[in-house]
């Protein structure tokens, strides 16, 4: 598709996309007081500066890509928040309600499998019934009707969290004070308890799936839907057939390697690994291949947390050790029990994140999304891919499948 090489071509793409209106462009031209841009780039920059376009939209129009900005006749595409592994997330605005949401696209491989697609809709309905301040709410599930049914776009509409995931937050700001880390993990435990009571298990709890907003509230992302979305390329193993498990090797519970049908205690183990990361800046087994890490989760103990961070109170270290127990029966048996164990360290809530810790959102300049709702500190490279005639959305590389095997005998 040819790029916009003239101002006229750029405006034509903008009008055809539905993003620009002639009255708004005329108002912009009057504001420029006779200094009309003479190149497509200059006009795009002016549209961004005056709020007619986001950076993402302008870049697509400059490249000649004008289709697909209005999704399912309801959601206007504003920015790509993150993409990696097999999932992509976009910041959208409801065209009638002016409400911002995060739209998460179902990966093509799952969408083309009828059984998987039916399972996705069934489980998304279950997730939609969850209503808790520490879980990202699901507002809607829908698909974009297309002539080519095979390329139909299925997506989940999620609460937009203006903030950052805890992996990116620690990467930017360093390890957290023990009380602050305990407070954030306790919030996640309360969200897990609500999901547990509804019969849901996450199976991929990790810092990247714990979102921190500007008020200091932690929300769990992808509750009950982890099997459908995989964000960290190369870090995942997954299960849709016998012999594979789902999860991130850095935070995988030992029993998940043996059997993917785990209970809430696997999430407690992964939450323990997340607490370890908040306190040390490292996962329990930082080095090694995914396969090695899965073995080590079963047979090794991580370095004592106090050896890496002496400021961690001994009592909190003991709670962490129990969360990371190899045998599920030795851990806290419910998230509520864990929350109670963490309560002594959370008597004084920490202050909300500062602007220095969590910079204010902006839709520009290029390459800086307004909120890394589910991306790691350094997002993986994204490769654009055509979806039939809709070229405004991007797909990203698939994840590596790792064959796993159980370690039934070992020092646990």
C-alpha positions as CSV (number, residue, x, y, z in Angstrom):
1,X,0.0,0.0,0.0
2,X,1.6,3.3,-1.0
3,X,2.6,5.8,1.6
4,X,1.2,9.3,1.9
5,X,3.6,11.3,-0.2
6,X,1.6,14.5,-0.3
7,X,-0.5,16.5,2.1
8,X,-3.6,15.7,-0.1
9,X,-2.9,12.0,0.1
10,X,-2.5,12.1,3.9
11,X,-5.8,14.0,4.3
12,X,-7.5,11.5,2.0
13,X,-6.3,8.6,4.1
14,X,-7.4,10.5,7.2
15,X,-10.9,11.1,5.9
16,X,-11.3,7.5,4.6
17,X,-10.2,6.1,7.9
18,X,-12.9,8.0,9.8
19,X,-10.3,9.6,12.1
20,X,-10.3,13.1,10.5
21,X,-13.3,15.3,9.8
22,X,-13.1,18.2,7.3
23,X,-14.5,20.7,9.8
24,X,-11.8,19.7,12.3
25,X,-9.1,20.0,9.7
26,X,-10.4,23.4,8.6
27,X,-10.3,24.6,12.2
28,X,-6.7,23.4,12.5
29,X,-5.8,25.3,9.4
30,X,-7.3,28.4,10.8
31,X,-5.3,28.0,14.0
32,X,-2.1,27.7,12.0
33,X,-2.8,31.2,10.8
34,X,-1.8,30.8,7.2
35,X,1.2,28.6,7.9
36,X,-0.2,25.4,6.4
37,X,2.1,22.4,6.6
38,X,3.6,21.6,3.2
39,X,4.6,17.9,3.9
40,X,2.6,15.0,5.2
41,X,4.9,14.7,8.2
42,X,4.4,18.3,9.1
43,X,0.7,17.9,8.8
44,X,0.7,14.7,10.9
45,X,2.7,16.5,13.6
46,X,0.2,19.3,13.7
47,X,-2.7,16.9,13.9
48,X,-1.0,15.3,16.9
49,X,-0.2,18.6,18.6
50,X,-3.8,19.8,18.3
51,X,-5.3,16.5,19.4
52,X,-6.8,15.4,16.1
53,X,-4.7,12.2,15.9
54,X,-2.7,10.1,18.2
55,X,0.9,9.3,17.3
56,X,0.0,5.7,16.4
57,X,-2.8,6.8,14.1
58,X,-0.7,9.4,12.4
59,X,2.1,6.9,11.7
60,X,-0.3,4.4,10.2
61,X,-1.8,7.1,8.0
62,X,1.6,8.3,6.8
63,X,2.3,4.7,5.8
64,X,-0.9,4.6,3.8
65,X,-2.7,2.4,6.2
66,X,-6.2,3.7,6.8
67,X,-8.4,0.7,7.3
68,X,-9.5,-0.9,10.6
69,X,-9.4,2.1,13.0
70,X,-13.0,1.6,14.0
71,X,-13.4,-1.9,15.4
72,X,-16.8,-3.7,15.5
73,X,-18.4,-0.2,14.9
74,X,-17.8,0.6,18.5
75,X,-14.2,1.1,19.4
76,X,-11.8,3.7,17.9
77,X,-8.2,2.5,17.9
78,X,-5.9,5.0,19.6
79,X,-2.6,3.4,20.4
80,X,-0.9,0.0,20.7
81,X,-0.2,-0.5,24.4
82,X,1.8,-3.6,24.0
83,X,2.4,-6.7,22.0
84,X,4.5,-9.8,22.5
85,X,4.4,-13.5,22.3
86,X,1.0,-14.2,20.9
87,X,-1.1,-11.4,22.2
88,X,-1.6,-7.7,21.4
89,X,-3.3,-5.0,23.5
90,X,-4.7,-1.7,22.2
91,X,-5.9,1.5,23.8
92,X,-9.4,2.2,22.4
93,X,-12.2,4.7,22.9
94,X,-15.8,3.8,22.8
95,X,-17.2,5.9,19.9
96,X,-20.5,6.6,21.7
97,X,-19.5,6.6,25.4
98,X,-16.1,8.3,25.1
99,X,-14.8,5.7,27.6
100,X,-11.3,4.4,27.2
101,X,-10.8,0.7,27.3
102,X,-8.0,-1.8,26.7
103,X,-8.8,-4.2,23.8
104,X,-7.0,-7.5,23.9
105,X,-7.0,-9.4,20.6
106,X,-7.3,-13.2,20.7
107,X,-4.2,-14.7,18.9
108,X,-4.9,-16.0,15.4
109,X,-3.9,-19.6,16.2
110,X,-6.6,-19.8,18.9
111,X,-9.2,-18.0,16.9
112,X,-8.8,-20.5,14.0
113,X,-9.4,-23.5,16.4
114,X,-13.2,-23.9,16.9
115,X,-12.8,-25.8,20.2
116,X,-10.4,-23.2,21.5
117,X,-12.5,-20.4,20.4
118,X,-15.6,-21.8,22.1
119,X,-13.6,-22.3,25.3
120,X,-12.4,-18.7,25.1
121,X,-15.9,-17.4,25.0
122,X,-17.1,-19.7,27.7
123,X,-14.3,-18.7,30.1
124,X,-14.5,-15.1,29.2
125,X,-18.1,-15.1,30.3
126,X,-17.0,-16.6,33.6
127,X,-14.4,-13.9,34.0
128,X,-16.9,-11.2,33.2
129,X,-18.8,-12.2,36.3
130,X,-15.9,-11.2,38.5
131,X,-16.2,-7.9,40.2
132,X,-13.4,-7.0,42.5
133,X,-11.1,-3.9,42.8
134,X,-8.0,-6.0,42.6
135,X,-8.9,-7.7,39.3
136,X,-9.0,-6.0,35.9
137,X,-12.6,-6.1,34.9
138,X,-13.8,-7.5,31.6
139,X,-16.4,-5.2,30.0
140,X,-17.2,-7.1,26.8
141,X,-16.3,-9.9,24.4
142,X,-17.0,-9.4,20.7
143,X,-15.7,-10.0,17.2
144,X,-15.4,-7.9,14.1
145,X,-17.6,-9.2,11.4
146,X,-15.8,-9.8,8.2
147,X,-16.6,-11.3,4.9
148,X,-13.7,-13.7,5.3
149,X,-14.9,-15.6,8.5
150,X,-11.5,-17.2,8.9
151,X,-9.9,-13.8,9.6
152,X,-12.6,-12.6,12.0
153,X,-11.1,-10.6,14.8
154,X,-12.1,-11.8,18.3
155,X,-11.3,-9.6,21.2
156,X,-11.8,-9.0,24.9
157,X,-12.6,-5.5,26.1
158,X,-10.9,-4.8,29.4
159,X,-10.9,-2.1,32.0
160,X,-8.1,0.4,31.0
161,X,-5.6,0.7,33.8
162,X,-3.6,3.9,33.8
163,X,-0.4,2.6,35.3
164,X,2.3,0.0,34.8
165,X,2.8,-3.6,35.6
166,X,5.0,-4.4,38.6
167,X,7.8,-6.0,36.5
168,X,8.2,-2.7,34.6
169,X,7.8,-0.7,37.8
170,X,10.6,-2.5,39.6
171,X,12.8,-2.4,36.5
172,X,12.4,1.4,36.4
173,X,12.5,2.2,40.1
174,X,14.4,-0.6,41.8
175,X,13.3,-3.0,44.5
176,X,10.5,-2.1,46.8
177,X,10.5,-1.5,50.5
178,X,9.3,-4.7,52.2
179,X,6.1,-3.1,53.5
180,X,5.2,-1.7,50.1
181,X,5.9,-5.1,48.4
182,X,3.8,-6.9,51.0
183,X,1.0,-4.4,50.5
184,X,0.9,-4.9,46.8
185,X,1.1,-8.7,47.0
186,X,-1.7,-8.7,49.7
187,X,-3.9,-6.8,47.3
188,X,-3.3,-9.4,44.6
189,X,-4.1,-12.1,47.2
190,X,-7.5,-10.5,47.9
191,X,-8.2,-10.5,44.2
192,X,-7.2,-14.1,43.9
193,X,-9.5,-15.0,46.8
194,X,-12.5,-13.5,44.9
195,X,-11.6,-15.5,41.8
196,X,-11.0,-18.6,43.9
197,X,-14.5,-18.4,45.3
198,X,-15.8,-18.2,41.7
199,X,-13.8,-21.4,40.9
200,X,-11.1,-19.7,38.8
201,X,-7.4,-20.3,38.7
202,X,-5.1,-17.9,36.9
203,X,-2.1,-20.3,36.2
204,X,0.2,-17.5,35.2
205,X,0.6,-15.1,38.1
206,X,3.8,-13.0,37.6
207,X,4.8,-9.4,38.1
208,X,4.0,-8.6,34.5
209,X,0.3,-9.6,35.2
210,X,0.0,-7.4,38.3
211,X,-0.9,-3.9,37.3
212,X,-0.3,-0.9,39.5
213,X,-2.4,2.2,39.0
214,X,-1.8,5.8,40.1
215,X,-3.8,5.4,43.3
216,X,-1.5,2.5,44.4
217,X,-4.1,-0.2,43.6
218,X,-2.9,-3.5,42.2
219,X,-5.1,-5.3,39.7
220,X,-4.6,-8.8,38.3
221,X,-4.6,-9.1,34.5
222,X,-5.9,-12.1,32.5
223,X,-7.7,-13.7,35.5
224,X,-8.8,-17.1,34.2
225,X,-7.7,-16.4,30.7
226,X,-3.9,-17.0,30.8
227,X,-4.0,-20.0,28.5
228,X,-5.2,-17.7,25.7
229,X,-2.7,-14.8,26.0
230,X,1.1,-15.2,26.1
231,X,3.1,-12.0,26.4
232,X,6.8,-12.9,26.9
233,X,8.2,-14.5,23.8
234,X,10.5,-17.4,24.7
235,X,9.6,-17.4,28.4
236,X,6.4,-19.4,28.1
237,X,5.5,-23.0,28.0
238,X,1.9,-23.7,27.3
239,X,-0.7,-26.5,27.3
240,X,-3.3,-27.4,24.8
241,X,-2.4,-31.0,24.5
242,X,-0.9,-33.7,26.8
243,X,2.7,-33.0,27.8
244,X,2.6,-29.2,27.8
245,X,2.0,-26.9,30.6
246,X,1.0,-23.2,30.7
247,X,2.8,-20.5,32.5
248,X,6.0,-18.5,32.7
249,X,9.1,-20.6,33.6
250,X,10.3,-18.0,36.1
251,X,7.2,-18.3,38.3
252,X,5.8,-21.7,37.5
253,X,4.7,-23.8,40.5
254,X,6.4,-27.2,40.7
255,X,3.1,-29.1,40.3
256,X,2.3,-27.3,37.1
257,X,5.2,-29.1,35.3
258,X,3.6,-32.4,36.2
259,X,0.0,-31.6,35.7
260,X,-1.6,-28.4,34.2
261,X,-4.8,-29.0,36.2
262,X,-3.7,-27.2,39.3
263,X,-5.6,-25.4,42.0
264,X,-5.3,-22.0,43.6
265,X,-2.2,-23.0,45.6
266,X,-0.2,-22.9,42.3
267,X,-1.2,-19.2,42.0
268,X,0.0,-18.7,45.6
269,X,3.4,-20.2,44.7
270,X,3.6,-17.9,41.6
271,X,2.6,-14.9,43.8
272,X,5.5,-15.9,46.1
273,X,7.8,-15.7,43.2
274,X,6.4,-12.3,42.4
275,X,7.0,-11.1,45.9
276,X,10.6,-12.4,45.7
277,X,11.0,-10.3,42.5
278,X,9.6,-7.2,44.2
279,X,12.1,-7.6,47.1
280,X,15.2,-8.6,45.1
281,X,14.7,-7.5,41.5
282,X,15.2,-11.1,40.5
283,X,12.9,-14.1,39.9
284,X,13.6,-17.1,42.2
285,X,15.8,-18.7,39.6
286,X,17.0,-15.9,37.4
287,X,19.5,-17.7,35.3
288,X,19.1,-20.8,33.1
289,X,16.9,-22.0,30.3
290,X,13.1,-22.3,30.7
291,X,13.6,-26.1,31.0
292,X,16.3,-25.7,33.7
293,X,14.1,-23.3,35.6
294,X,11.2,-25.7,35.6
295,X,13.4,-28.4,37.0
296,X,14.8,-26.1,39.7
297,X,11.4,-25.1,40.8
298,X,10.9,-28.7,41.7
299,X,14.3,-29.6,43.2
300,X,16.1,-26.5,44.4
301,X,15.5,-23.7,46.9
302,X,16.1,-20.1,45.7
303,X,18.7,-18.0,47.4
304,X,17.3,-16.8,50.8
305,X,15.7,-13.5,50.2
306,X,17.5,-11.9,53.1
307,X,20.8,-12.7,51.6
308,X,19.9,-10.5,48.6
309,X,18.0,-7.9,50.6
310,X,18.9,-7.8,54.3
311,X,16.1,-5.2,54.9
312,X,13.4,-7.9,54.6
313,X,12.1,-8.7,58.1
314,X,12.6,-12.3,59.1
315,X,8.9,-12.7,59.7
316,X,8.1,-11.6,56.1
317,X,10.9,-13.9,54.8
318,X,9.1,-16.8,56.6
319,X,5.8,-15.9,54.9
320,X,7.6,-15.9,51.6
321,X,9.2,-19.3,52.3
322,X,5.8,-20.8,53.0
323,X,4.4,-19.3,49.7
324,X,7.3,-21.0,47.8
325,X,7.0,-24.4,49.5
326,X,7.5,-27.2,47.0
327,X,4.5,-29.2,48.2
328,X,1.1,-27.4,47.8
329,X,-0.1,-28.7,51.2
330,X,2.8,-26.8,52.9
331,X,1.8,-23.4,51.4
332,X,-1.0,-21.1,52.5
333,X,-4.1,-23.1,51.4
334,X,-6.2,-20.1,50.2
335,X,-5.4,-16.5,49.2
336,X,-7.4,-15.3,52.1
337,X,-5.0,-17.2,54.5
338,X,-2.1,-15.6,52.7
339,X,-3.7,-12.1,53.0
340,X,-4.1,-12.6,56.7
341,X,-0.4,-13.7,57.0
342,X,0.6,-10.5,55.2
343,X,-1.6,-8.2,57.2
344,X,0.9,-7.4,60.0
345,X,3.2,-5.9,57.3
346,X,0.5,-3.7,55.7
347,X,-0.9,-1.8,58.7
348,X,0.1,1.5,57.1
349,X,-0.7,1.8,53.4
350,X,2.1,3.2,51.3
351,X,1.7,6.5,49.4
352,X,0.5,6.2,45.8
353,X,3.3,6.1,43.2
354,X,4.9,9.4,42.5
355,X,5.0,11.0,39.0
356,X,8.7,10.2,39.0
357,X,8.0,6.6,39.6
358,X,5.1,6.4,37.2
359,X,5.3,9.2,34.6
360,X,2.1,10.8,33.5
361,X,0.6,9.2,30.4
362,X,1.0,10.6,26.9
363,X,0.0,9.4,23.5
364,X,3.1,10.9,21.9
365,X,6.0,10.9,21.0
366,X,6.6,7.9,18.9
367,X,7.1,4.6,20.5
368,X,6.1,5.6,24.0
369,X,2.6,4.2,24.8
370,X,0.5,5.9,27.4
371,X,0.4,2.9,29.7
372,X,2.2,-0.4,29.6
373,X,-0.8,-2.3,30.7
374,X,0.7,-5.7,30.0
375,X,4.1,-5.2,28.6
376,X,7.4,-5.9,30.2
377,X,10.0,-3.2,30.9
378,X,11.4,-3.6,27.3
379,X,8.6,-4.7,24.9
380,X,9.7,-7.3,22.4
381,X,9.9,-6.2,18.7
382,X,6.6,-6.1,16.9
383,X,6.1,-7.2,13.4
384,X,3.1,-5.8,11.4
385,X,1.0,-8.4,9.7
386,X,-1.9,-7.9,7.3
387,X,-5.3,-9.1,8.5
388,X,-6.9,-9.2,5.1
389,X,-7.8,-5.6,4.3
390,X,-7.4,-4.4,7.9
391,X,-3.8,-3.3,8.4
392,X,-4.1,-1.0,11.4
393,X,-3.7,-3.8,13.9
394,X,-0.4,-5.7,14.4
395,X,0.4,-9.3,15.2
396,X,3.6,-10.3,16.9
397,X,5.9,-13.3,16.9
398,X,4.8,-16.6,18.4
399,X,6.1,-18.1,21.5
400,X,8.5,-21.0,21.9
401,X,7.0,-24.4,22.8
402,X,9.0,-26.3,25.3
403,X,8.5,-30.0,25.8
404,X,8.3,-30.6,29.6
405,X,8.7,-33.7,31.7
406,X,7.9,-34.3,35.4
407,X,10.5,-34.7,38.1
408,X,8.8,-37.1,40.4
409,X,11.8,-37.8,42.6
410,X,13.9,-35.1,44.1
411,X,14.7,-33.0,47.2
412,X,11.5,-31.2,47.9
